[in-house]
Every structure is written in structure tokens, then in C-alpha cells.
Amino acid sequence: ELPNDRSEAFIHIIGNSASPRVDLVCCILTNNRKDCYDAIEKVLCIDCPIPSQVFLY
């Protein structure tokens, strides 16, 4: 569970959970903030490339 819905919280959890054993990352956003989506996609496409899907709840 995340402490808040800021992009930094998602990035922190993704960074701590990323490993060669991770096949897919799914993130569920509770708001429509483009900056949060962009930050998540940047990390998962560039910094630690893992297939991902981001959902808006």
C-alpha cells in the first residue's frame, strides 16, 4: 500500500520491487494526473525496463 498517490511514492515502490523476476508491473492511479503517469512510464521504459500497464480508477 502506498502512503499517498504522488509519483514519488510509485517510483519508490517500483524501484524497491524491480528485479529480473518481475514480468509485468500494473499501477492503478486514483487521479488523472499526467505528471504521475509520465513519471511511472519513464521509470518503467528507461530506468528499469519492465512491461507495464497503468490503469485509471
mmCIF file of the N, C-alpha and C atoms, coordinates in Angstrom:
data_MODEL
# 
_entry.id   MODEL 
# 
loop_
_atom_site.group_PDB 
_atom_site.id 
_atom_site.type_symbol 
_atom_site.label_atom_id 
_atom_site.label_alt_id 
_atom_site.label_comp_id 
_atom_site.label_asym_id 
_atom_site.label_entity_id 
_atom_site.label_seq_id 
_atom_site.pdbx_PDB_ins_code 
_atom_site.Cartn_x 
_atom_site.Cartn_y 
_atom_site.Cartn_z 
_atom_site.occupancy 
_atom_site.B_iso_or_equiv 
_atom_site.pdbx_formal_charge 
_atom_site.auth_seq_id 
_atom_site.auth_comp_id 
_atom_site.auth_asym_id 
_atom_site.auth_atom_id 
_atom_site.pdbx_PDB_model_num 
ATOM 1   N N  . GLU A 1 1  ? 0.852   -1.180  0.000   1.00 0.00 ? 1  GLU A N  1 
ATOM 2   C CA . GLU A 1 1  ? 0.000   0.000   0.000   1.00 0.00 ? 1  GLU A CA 1 
ATOM 3   C C  . GLU A 1 1  ? 0.892   1.236   0.000   1.00 0.00 ? 1  GLU A C  1 
ATOM 4   N N  . LEU A 1 2  ? 0.497   2.217   -0.784  1.00 0.00 ? 2  LEU A N  1 
ATOM 5   C CA . LEU A 1 2  ? 1.261   3.461   -0.889  1.00 0.00 ? 2  LEU A CA 1 
ATOM 6   C C  . LEU A 1 2  ? 0.806   4.468   0.158   1.00 0.00 ? 2  LEU A C  1 
ATOM 7   N N  . PRO A 1 3  ? 1.721   5.276   0.661   1.00 0.00 ? 3  PRO A N  1 
ATOM 8   C CA . PRO A 1 3  ? 1.346   6.279   1.657   1.00 0.00 ? 3  PRO A CA 1 
ATOM 9   C C  . PRO A 1 3  ? 0.530   7.421   1.057   1.00 0.00 ? 3  PRO A C  1 
ATOM 10  N N  . ASN A 1 4  ? 0.676   7.658   -0.266  1.00 0.00 ? 4  ASN A N  1 
ATOM 11  C CA . ASN A 1 4  ? -0.067  8.715   -0.956  1.00 0.00 ? 4  ASN A CA 1 
ATOM 12  C C  . ASN A 1 4  ? -0.078  8.391   -2.441  1.00 0.00 ? 4  ASN A C  1 
ATOM 13  N N  . ASP A 1 5  ? -0.694  9.258   -3.236  1.00 0.00 ? 5  ASP A N  1 
ATOM 14  C CA . ASP A 1 5  ? -0.779  8.983   -4.674  1.00 0.00 ? 5  ASP A CA 1 
ATOM 15  C C  . ASP A 1 5  ? 0.159   9.864   -5.494  1.00 0.00 ? 5  ASP A C  1 
ATOM 16  N N  . ARG A 1 6  ? 1.227   10.326  -4.873  1.00 0.00 ? 6  ARG A N  1 
ATOM 17  C CA . ARG A 1 6  ? 2.210   11.139  -5.589  1.00 0.00 ? 6  ARG A CA 1 
ATOM 18  C C  . ARG A 1 6  ? 3.126   10.236  -6.412  1.00 0.00 ? 6  ARG A C  1 
ATOM 19  N N  . SER A 1 7  ? 3.663   10.789  -7.475  1.00 0.00 ? 7  SER A N  1 
ATOM 20  C CA . SER A 1 7  ? 4.511   9.992   -8.365  1.00 0.00 ? 7  SER A CA 1 
ATOM 21  C C  . SER A 1 7  ? 5.728   9.439   -7.632  1.00 0.00 ? 7  SER A C  1 
ATOM 22  N N  . GLU A 1 8  ? 6.259   10.185  -6.668  1.00 0.00 ? 8  GLU A N  1 
ATOM 23  C CA . GLU A 1 8  ? 7.430   9.725   -5.920  1.00 0.00 ? 8  GLU A CA 1 
ATOM 24  C C  . GLU A 1 8  ? 7.147   8.429   -5.171  1.00 0.00 ? 8  GLU A C  1 
ATOM 25  N N  . ALA A 1 9  ? 5.934   8.276   -4.671  1.00 0.00 ? 9  ALA A N  1 
ATOM 26  C CA . ALA A 1 9  ? 5.571   7.055   -3.949  1.00 0.00 ? 9  ALA A CA 1 
ATOM 27  C C  . ALA A 1 9  ? 5.574   5.856   -4.897  1.00 0.00 ? 9  ALA A C  1 
ATOM 28  N N  . PHE A 1 10 ? 5.006   6.028   -6.084  1.00 0.00 ? 10 PHE A N  1 
ATOM 29  C CA . PHE A 1 10 ? 5.013   4.949   -7.070  1.00 0.00 ? 10 PHE A CA 1 
ATOM 30  C C  . PHE A 1 10 ? 6.439   4.595   -7.475  1.00 0.00 ? 10 PHE A C  1 
ATOM 31  N N  . ILE A 1 11 ? 7.247   5.614   -7.755  1.00 0.00 ? 11 ILE A N  1 
ATOM 32  C CA . ILE A 1 11 ? 8.622   5.398   -8.206  1.00 0.00 ? 11 ILE A CA 1 
ATOM 33  C C  . ILE A 1 11 ? 9.430   4.662   -7.132  1.00 0.00 ? 11 ILE A C  1 
ATOM 34  N N  . HIS A 1 12 ? 9.231   5.034   -5.881  1.00 0.00 ? 12 HIS A N  1 
ATOM 35  C CA . HIS A 1 12 ? 9.939   4.383   -4.772  1.00 0.00 ? 12 HIS A CA 1 
ATOM 36  C C  . HIS A 1 12 ? 9.583   2.893   -4.702  1.00 0.00 ? 12 HIS A C  1 
ATOM 37  N N  . ILE A 1 13 ? 8.311   2.579   -4.755  1.00 0.00 ? 13 ILE A N  1 
ATOM 38  C CA . ILE A 1 13 ? 7.877   1.180   -4.680  1.00 0.00 ? 13 ILE A CA 1 
ATOM 39  C C  . ILE A 1 13 ? 8.367   0.390   -5.892  1.00 0.00 ? 13 ILE A C  1 
ATOM 40  N N  . ILE A 1 14 ? 8.276   0.997   -7.076  1.00 0.00 ? 14 ILE A N  1 
ATOM 41  C CA . ILE A 1 14 ? 8.758   0.311   -8.282  1.00 0.00 ? 14 ILE A CA 1 
ATOM 42  C C  . ILE A 1 14 ? 10.252  0.030   -8.165  1.00 0.00 ? 14 ILE A C  1 
ATOM 43  N N  . GLY A 1 15 ? 11.013  1.011   -7.714  1.00 0.00 ? 15 GLY A N  1 
ATOM 44  C CA . GLY A 1 15 ? 12.454  0.828   -7.562  1.00 0.00 ? 15 GLY A CA 1 
ATOM 45  C C  . GLY A 1 15 ? 12.802  -0.262  -6.573  1.00 0.00 ? 15 GLY A C  1 
ATOM 46  N N  . ASN A 1 16 ? 12.046  -0.350  -5.489  1.00 0.00 ? 16 ASN A N  1 
ATOM 47  C CA . ASN A 1 16 ? 12.300  -1.379  -4.475  1.00 0.00 ? 16 ASN A CA 1 
ATOM 48  C C  . ASN A 1 16 ? 11.860  -2.772  -4.928  1.00 0.00 ? 16 ASN A C  1 
ATOM 49  N N  . SER A 1 17 ? 10.908  -2.832  -5.841  1.00 0.00 ? 17 SER A N  1 
ATOM 50  C CA . SER A 1 17 ? 10.349  -4.118  -6.260  1.00 0.00 ? 17 SER A CA 1 
ATOM 51  C C  . SER A 1 17 ? 10.944  -4.649  -7.555  1.00 0.00 ? 17 SER A C  1 
ATOM 52  N N  . ALA A 1 18 ? 11.614  -3.804  -8.305  1.00 0.00 ? 18 ALA A N  1 
ATOM 53  C CA . ALA A 1 18 ? 12.143  -4.221  -9.609  1.00 0.00 ? 18 ALA A CA 1 
ATOM 54  C C  . ALA A 1 18 ? 13.238  -5.263  -9.429  1.00 0.00 ? 18 ALA A C  1 
ATOM 55  N N  . SER A 1 19 ? 13.108  -6.332  -10.172 1.00 0.00 ? 19 SER A N  1 
ATOM 56  C CA . SER A 1 19 ? 14.115  -7.390  -10.175 1.00 0.00 ? 19 SER A CA 1 
ATOM 57  C C  . SER A 1 19 ? 13.961  -8.169  -11.476 1.00 0.00 ? 19 SER A C  1 
ATOM 58  N N  . PRO A 1 20 ? 14.941  -8.987  -11.804 1.00 0.00 ? 20 PRO A N  1 
ATOM 59  C CA . PRO A 1 20 ? 14.817  -9.791  -13.028 1.00 0.00 ? 20 PRO A CA 1 
ATOM 60  C C  . PRO A 1 20 ? 13.626  -10.752 -13.010 1.00 0.00 ? 20 PRO A C  1 
ATOM 61  N N  . ARG A 1 21 ? 13.100  -11.038 -11.836 1.00 0.00 ? 21 ARG A N  1 
ATOM 62  C CA . ARG A 1 21 ? 11.964  -11.955 -11.720 1.00 0.00 ? 21 ARG A CA 1 
ATOM 63  C C  . ARG A 1 21 ? 10.627  -11.283 -12.006 1.00 0.00 ? 21 ARG A C  1 
ATOM 64  N N  . VAL A 1 22 ? 10.591  -9.957  -12.082 1.00 0.00 ? 22 VAL A N  1 
ATOM 65  C CA . VAL A 1 22 ? 9.340   -9.233  -12.333 1.00 0.00 ? 22 VAL A CA 1 
ATOM 66  C C  . VAL A 1 22 ? 9.053   -9.251  -13.831 1.00 0.00 ? 22 VAL A C  1 
ATOM 67  N N  . ASP A 1 23 ? 7.871   -9.766  -14.206 1.00 0.00 ? 23 ASP A N  1 
ATOM 68  C CA . ASP A 1 23 ? 7.491   -9.862  -15.614 1.00 0.00 ? 23 ASP A CA 1 
ATOM 69  C C  . ASP A 1 23 ? 6.614   -8.704  -16.070 1.00 0.00 ? 23 ASP A C  1 
ATOM 70  N N  . LEU A 1 24 ? 5.843   -8.128  -15.161 1.00 0.00 ? 24 LEU A N  1 
ATOM 71  C CA . LEU A 1 24 ? 4.898   -7.082  -15.517 1.00 0.00 ? 24 LEU A CA 1 
ATOM 72  C C  . LEU A 1 24 ? 4.594   -6.242  -14.285 1.00 0.00 ? 24 LEU A C  1 
ATOM 73  N N  . VAL A 1 25 ? 4.488   -4.941  -14.477 1.00 0.00 ? 25 VAL A N  1 
ATOM 74  C CA . VAL A 1 25 ? 4.100   -4.040  -13.392 1.00 0.00 ? 25 VAL A CA 1 
ATOM 75  C C  . VAL A 1 25 ? 2.766   -3.410  -13.766 1.00 0.00 ? 25 VAL A C  1 
ATOM 76  N N  . CYS A 1 26 ? 1.795   -3.489  -12.864 1.00 0.00 ? 26 CYS A N  1 
ATOM 77  C CA . CYS A 1 26 ? 0.498   -2.843  -13.046 1.00 0.00 ? 26 CYS A CA 1 
ATOM 78  C C  . CYS A 1 26 ? 0.345   -1.785  -11.968 1.00 0.00 ? 26 CYS A C  1 
ATOM 79  N N  . CYS A 1 27 ? 0.030   -0.567  -12.395 1.00 0.00 ? 27 CYS A N  1 
ATOM 80  C CA . CYS A 1 27 ? -0.198  0.531   -11.456 1.00 0.00 ? 27 CYS A CA 1 
ATOM 81  C C  . CYS A 1 27 ? -1.625  1.016   -11.619 1.00 0.00 ? 27 CYS A C  1 
ATOM 82  N N  . ILE A 1 28 ? -2.285  1.281   -10.506 1.00 0.00 ? 28 ILE A N  1 
ATOM 83  C CA . ILE A 1 28 ? -3.643  1.807   -10.526 1.00 0.00 ? 28 ILE A CA 1 
ATOM 84  C C  . ILE A 1 28 ? -3.600  3.216   -9.966  1.00 0.00 ? 28 ILE A C  1 
ATOM 85  N N  . LEU A 1 29 ? -3.907  4.191   -10.815 1.00 0.00 ? 29 LEU A N  1 
ATOM 86  C CA . LEU A 1 29 ? -3.912  5.595   -10.404 1.00 0.00 ? 29 LEU A CA 1 
ATOM 87  C C  . LEU A 1 29 ? -5.321  5.995   -9.994  1.00 0.00 ? 29 LEU A C  1 
ATOM 88  N N  . THR A 1 30 ? -5.412  6.773   -8.934  1.00 0.00 ? 30 THR A N  1 
ATOM 89  C CA . THR A 1 30 ? -6.719  7.231   -8.459  1.00 0.00 ? 30 THR A CA 1 
ATOM 90  C C  . THR A 1 30 ? -7.031  8.645   -8.920  1.00 0.00 ? 30 THR A C  1 
ATOM 91  N N  . ASN A 1 31 ? -6.157  9.190   -9.759  1.00 0.00 ? 31 ASN A N  1 
ATOM 92  C CA . ASN A 1 31 ? -6.404  10.525  -10.302 1.00 0.00 ? 31 ASN A CA 1 
ATOM 93  C C  . ASN A 1 31 ? -5.914  10.554  -11.742 1.00 0.00 ? 31 ASN A C  1 
ATOM 94  N N  . ASN A 1 32 ? -6.210  11.619  -12.425 1.00 0.00 ? 32 ASN A N  1 
ATOM 95  C CA . ASN A 1 32 ? -5.877  11.731  -13.840 1.00 0.00 ? 32 ASN A CA 1 
ATOM 96  C C  . ASN A 1 32 ? -4.700  12.679  -14.051 1.00 0.00 ? 32 ASN A C  1 
ATOM 97  N N  . ARG A 1 33 ? -3.667  12.568  -13.220 1.00 0.00 ? 33 ARG A N  1 
ATOM 98  C CA . ARG A 1 33 ? -2.515  13.473  -13.314 1.00 0.00 ? 33 ARG A CA 1 
ATOM 99  C C  . ARG A 1 33 ? -1.503  12.929  -14.303 1.00 0.00 ? 33 ARG A C  1 
ATOM 100 N N  . LYS A 1 34 ? -1.270  13.691  -15.348 1.00 0.00 ? 34 LYS A N  1 
ATOM 101 C CA . LYS A 1 34 ? -0.342  13.281  -16.397 1.00 0.00 ? 34 LYS A CA 1 
ATOM 102 C C  . LYS A 1 34 ? 1.087   13.186  -15.881 1.00 0.00 ? 34 LYS A C  1 
ATOM 103 N N  . ASP A 1 35 ? 1.477   14.044  -14.947 1.00 0.00 ? 35 ASP A N  1 
ATOM 104 C CA . ASP A 1 35 ? 2.849   14.004  -14.438 1.00 0.00 ? 35 ASP A CA 1 
ATOM 105 C C  . ASP A 1 35 ? 3.146   12.685  -13.730 1.00 0.00 ? 35 ASP A C  1 
ATOM 106 N N  . CYS A 1 36 ? 2.175   12.155  -13.024 1.00 0.00 ? 36 CYS A N  1 
ATOM 107 C CA . CYS A 1 36 ? 2.366   10.876  -12.335 1.00 0.00 ? 36 CYS A CA 1 
ATOM 108 C C  . CYS A 1 36 ? 2.482   9.746   -13.360 1.00 0.00 ? 36 CYS A C  1 
ATOM 109 N N  . TYR A 1 37 ? 1.601   9.734   -14.330 1.00 0.00 ? 37 TYR A N  1 
ATOM 110 C CA . TYR A 1 37 ? 1.658   8.729   -15.393 1.00 0.00 ? 37 TYR A CA 1 
ATOM 111 C C  . TYR A 1 37 ? 2.993   8.793   -16.120 1.00 0.00 ? 37 TYR A C  1 
ATOM 112 N N  . ASP A 1 38 ? 3.418   9.991   -16.490 1.00 0.00 ? 38 ASP A N  1 
ATOM 113 C CA . ASP A 1 38 ? 4.679   10.162  -17.221 1.00 0.00 ? 38 ASP A CA 1 
ATOM 114 C C  . ASP A 1 38 ? 5.881   9.689   -16.407 1.00 0.00 ? 38 ASP A C  1 
ATOM 115 N N  . ALA A 1 39 ? 5.878   9.963   -15.102 1.00 0.00 ? 39 ALA A N  1 
ATOM 116 C CA . ALA A 1 39 ? 6.989   9.538   -14.244 1.00 0.00 ? 39 ALA A CA 1 
ATOM 117 C C  . ALA A 1 39 ? 7.057   8.014   -14.154 1.00 0.00 ? 39 ALA A C  1 
ATOM 118 N N  . ILE A 1 40 ? 5.916   7.378   -14.008 1.00 0.00 ? 40 ILE A N  1 
ATOM 119 C CA . ILE A 1 40 ? 5.873   5.913   -13.936 1.00 0.00 ? 40 ILE A CA 1 
ATOM 120 C C  . ILE A 1 40 ? 6.358   5.310   -15.246 1.00 0.00 ? 40 ILE A C  1 
ATOM 121 N N  . GLU A 1 41 ? 5.858   5.818   -16.355 1.00 0.00 ? 41 GLU A N  1 
ATOM 122 C CA . GLU A 1 41 ? 6.256   5.292   -17.662 1.00 0.00 ? 41 GLU A CA 1 
ATOM 123 C C  . GLU A 1 41 ? 7.741   5.517   -17.937 1.00 0.00 ? 41 GLU A C  1 
ATOM 124 N N  . LYS A 1 42 ? 8.280   6.653   -17.517 1.00 0.00 ? 42 LYS A N  1 
ATOM 125 C CA . LYS A 1 42 ? 9.707   6.929   -17.714 1.00 0.00 ? 42 LYS A CA 1 
ATOM 126 C C  . LYS A 1 42 ? 10.554  5.882   -16.990 1.00 0.00 ? 42 LYS A C  1 
ATOM 127 N N  . VAL A 1 43 ? 10.216  5.623   -15.744 1.00 0.00 ? 43 VAL A N  1 
ATOM 128 C CA . VAL A 1 43 ? 10.982  4.644   -14.970 1.00 0.00 ? 43 VAL A CA 1 
ATOM 129 C C  . VAL A 1 43 ? 10.864  3.255   -15.591 1.00 0.00 ? 43 VAL A C  1 
ATOM 130 N N  . LEU A 1 44 ? 9.654   2.878   -15.979 1.00 0.00 ? 44 LEU A N  1 
ATOM 131 C CA . LEU A 1 44 ? 9.441   1.522   -16.476 1.00 0.00 ? 44 LEU A CA 1 
ATOM 132 C C  . LEU A 1 44 ? 9.855   1.332   -17.934 1.00 0.00 ? 44 LEU A C  1 
ATOM 133 N N  . CYS A 1 45 ? 10.089  2.404   -18.655 1.00 0.00 ? 45 CYS A N  1 
ATOM 134 C CA . CYS A 1 45 ? 10.563  2.284   -20.044 1.00 0.00 ? 45 CYS A CA 1 
ATOM 135 C C  . CYS A 1 45 ? 12.059  2.525   -20.159 1.00 0.00 ? 45 CYS A C  1 
ATOM 136 N N  . ILE A 1 46 ? 12.607  3.401   -19.323 1.00 0.00 ? 46 ILE A N  1 
ATOM 137 C CA . ILE A 1 46 ? 14.000  3.816   -19.484 1.00 0.00 ? 46 ILE A CA 1 
ATOM 138 C C  . ILE A 1 46 ? 14.887  3.318   -18.345 1.00 0.00 ? 46 ILE A C  1 
ATOM 139 N N  . ASP A 1 47 ? 14.527  3.640   -17.112 1.00 0.00 ? 47 ASP A N  1 
ATOM 140 C CA . ASP A 1 47 ? 15.398  3.349   -15.971 1.00 0.00 ? 47 ASP A CA 1 
ATOM 141 C C  . ASP A 1 47 ? 15.477  1.856   -15.652 1.00 0.00 ? 47 ASP A C  1 
ATOM 142 N N  . CYS A 1 48 ? 14.347  1.202   -15.554 1.00 0.00 ? 48 CYS A N  1 
ATOM 143 C CA . CYS A 1 48 ? 14.335  -0.250  -15.344 1.00 0.00 ? 48 CYS A CA 1 
ATOM 144 C C  . CYS A 1 48 ? 13.252  -0.815  -16.260 1.00 0.00 ? 48 CYS A C  1 
ATOM 145 N N  . PRO A 1 49 ? 13.614  -1.135  -17.497 1.00 0.00 ? 49 PRO A N  1 
ATOM 146 C CA . PRO A 1 49 ? 12.613  -1.540  -18.489 1.00 0.00 ? 49 PRO A CA 1 
ATOM 147 C C  . PRO A 1 49 ? 11.881  -2.830  -18.122 1.00 0.00 ? 49 PRO A C  1 
ATOM 148 N N  . ILE A 1 50 ? 10.630  -2.645  -17.748 1.00 0.00 ? 50 ILE A N  1 
ATOM 149 C CA . ILE A 1 50 ? 9.744   -3.756  -17.408 1.00 0.00 ? 50 ILE A CA 1 
ATOM 150 C C  . ILE A 1 50 ? 8.417   -3.470  -18.106 1.00 0.00 ? 50 ILE A C  1 
ATOM 151 N N  . PRO A 1 51 ? 7.812   -4.441  -18.772 1.00 0.00 ? 51 PRO A N  1 
ATOM 152 C CA . PRO A 1 51 ? 6.489   -4.213  -19.349 1.00 0.00 ? 51 PRO A CA 1 
ATOM 153 C C  . PRO A 1 51 ? 5.524   -3.742  -18.264 1.00 0.00 ? 51 PRO A C  1 
ATOM 154 N N  . SER A 1 52 ? 4.644   -2.815  -18.649 1.00 0.00 ? 52 SER A N  1 
ATOM 155 C CA . SER A 1 52 ? 3.764   -2.238  -17.633 1.00 0.00 ? 52 SER A CA 1 
ATOM 156 C C  . SER A 1 52 ? 2.413   -1.877  -18.219 1.00 0.00 ? 52 SER A C  1 
ATOM 157 N N  . GLN A 1 53 ? 1.460   -1.734  -17.314 1.00 0.00 ? 53 GLN A N  1 
ATOM 158 C CA . GLN A 1 53 ? 0.137   -1.230  -17.654 1.00 0.00 ? 53 GLN A CA 1 
ATOM 159 C C  . GLN A 1 53 ? -0.289  -0.315  -16.521 1.00 0.00 ? 53 GLN A C  1 
ATOM 160 N N  . VAL A 1 54 ? -0.761  0.873   -16.886 1.00 0.00 ? 54 VAL A N  1 
ATOM 161 C CA . VAL A 1 54 ? -1.233  1.837   -15.893 1.00 0.00 ? 54 VAL A CA 1 
ATOM 162 C C  . VAL A 1 54 ? -2.731  1.994   -16.089 1.00 0.00 ? 54 VAL A C  1 
ATOM 163 N N  . PHE A 1 55 ? -3.486  1.817   -15.009 1.00 0.00 ? 55 PHE A N  1 
ATOM 164 C CA . PHE A 1 55 ? -4.938  1.912   -15.044 1.00 0.00 ? 55 PHE A CA 1 
ATOM 165 C C  . PHE A 1 55 ? -5.387  3.153   -14.286 1.00 0.00 ? 55 PHE A C  1 
ATOM 166 N N  . LEU A 1 56 ? -6.472  3.731   -14.731 1.00 0.00 ? 56 LEU A N  1 
ATOM 167 C CA . LEU A 1 56 ? -7.094  4.849   -14.022 1.00 0.00 ? 56 LEU A CA 1 
ATOM 168 C C  . LEU A 1 56 ? -8.338  4.320   -13.333 1.00 0.00 ? 56 LEU A C  1 
ATOM 169 N N  . TYR A 1 57 ? -8.405  4.521   -12.010 1.00 0.00 ? 57 TYR A N  1 
ATOM 170 C CA . TYR A 1 57 ? -9.523  4.011   -11.214 1.00 0.00 ? 57 TYR A CA 1 
ATOM 171 C C  . TYR A 1 57 ? -10.490 5.112   -10.938 1.00 0.00 ? 57 TYR A C  1 
# 
